[in-house]
């Protein structure tokens, strides 16, 4: 099985919606993401902000299990011991 490379830089367009899951685990924030996915039309860009290091694993899995496309996952250090992730998904019809 080959490892897919995930781009680590944001797309050149502004997201249509941002879900702020910072301070929440991916599992507890996934319901907010699911609602956003249902509300956005095809072709929209969703940004998901998270401080959970599992974002690099969980959101790619979400994209694989749905019709949505993972565009990128950015990673920035915001404090000495805190890292913040921004995941970009392009919405496709399911």
Long-range contacts (C-beta under 8 A, 24 or more apart in sequence): 4-60, 6-56, 6-60, 6-70, 6-72, 6-73, 7-71, 7-72, 7-73, 8-72, 8-73, 8-74, 8-75, 9-72, 9-74, 10-72, 10-74, 10-86, 10-88, 11-45, 11-71, 11-72, 11-88, 13-45, 14-45, 15-45, 15-46, 15-47, 15-88, 16-40, 16-44, 16-45, 16-46, 17-44, 17-46, 17-47, 18-46, 18-47, 18-48, 18-49, 19-46, 19-47, 19-48, 19-49, 20-49, 21-48, 21-49, 21-50, 21-51, 21-52, 22-49, 22-50, 22-51, 22-84, 23-51, 24-50, 24-52, 25-52, 25-54, 26-50, 26-52, 26-54, 26-55, 26-58, 26-59, 27-58, 30-58, 30-62, 33-59, 33-62, 37-66, 37-68, 37-89, 37-91, 40-91, 41-91, 42-91, 42-92, 42-93, 43-90, 43-91, 44-90, 44-91, 45-71, 45-88, 45-89, 45-90, 45-91, 46-88, 46-89, 46-90, 46-91, 47-86, 47-87, 47-88, 48-86, 48-87, 48-88, 48-89, 49-84, 49-85, 49-86, 50-84, 50-85, 50-86, 50-87, 51-82, 51-83, 51-84, 51-85, 52-85, 53-83, 53-85, 55-85, 55-87, 56-85, 59-87, 59-89, 62-89, 63-89, 66-94, 67-92, 67-93, 67-94, 68-92
